[in-house]
Amino acid sequence: MNSNNDFQNREFQKQLEQKVQKIEDILQGYLPKQKGYQSVIMEAMGYSLLAGGKRLRPMLMQETFRLYNGTSKALHPFIAAIEMIHTYSLVHDDLPAMDNDEYRRGRKTTHIVYGEDMGILAGDALLNYAFETAFRAFVIEPEDSLLIGRALAVLGEKAGIYGMIGGQVIDVKETGRKITKDVLDTIYRLKTAALIEAAMMIGAILGGASEEEVKKVEKIAEYVGVAFQVQDDILDVTSTSETLGKPVHSDEKNEKTTYVTLVGIEEAKQEVERLSREAVALLHQLPGENEFLEQLLTQLIHREK
């Protein structure tokens, strides 16, 4: 039984690496060329975007799209756009005015390499260029313009004041204060889950899912996003800087309330388990089958780094 599990895990890891490489190729293809007097900003954008990472959001988008046997060529610009938006948020998160981190994914953060001014501008550039990239979908697949319009609306909302930015605002505003579980849940739903929701919803929309199915996908992504962030809280306490590729105990340093500080490690772990079960149960209610997607959701939630 164990050997069978080991084989399945090896197969999953092999597929994962292949899929990550394909996403890396897509990102490379959509990065702007370094030219003009402003070429340093394209260089900083590339440094930030190609710093590695799980490529979770584009992969979830792609695998949800595959769940519906999607064929639209509009997918690729959205894959690049979602990762650009995620990357810009990390670049700004690392700034001295925010978390003031010097390392991300095992190497120096963008503002340390290029200066604080270029760190701010690189984040701005990635956000703006993300939408420039997504708009290319209209040219690539003009007959899918209605679906592309819906996908863009989701991307804008989930990345903005009613999504990721809204969550970041509450997070910054409440840092150093004791907050309730309700406020913490709101931060996690907006700051972390919203962009994961965008990824999976866009994959479903471009794949041809119904409105009702898109709502179910949104709920799955919410569970996954919150569980992912709670697991992040746990790893910040239990892991090492070498394993994570970024400083540990940063939440404590920044006086942030987390699930661990609020309810303790054991209850935080139970919450991760509960959300994981809810997500998988809801996934089974959707049409189509994607074993890799189910395993991906489980692995991401229960990751060790």
Beta strands, then each sheet from edge to edge (+ up, - down):
strand 1: 103-104
strand 2: 107-108
sheet 1: 1+ 2-
end
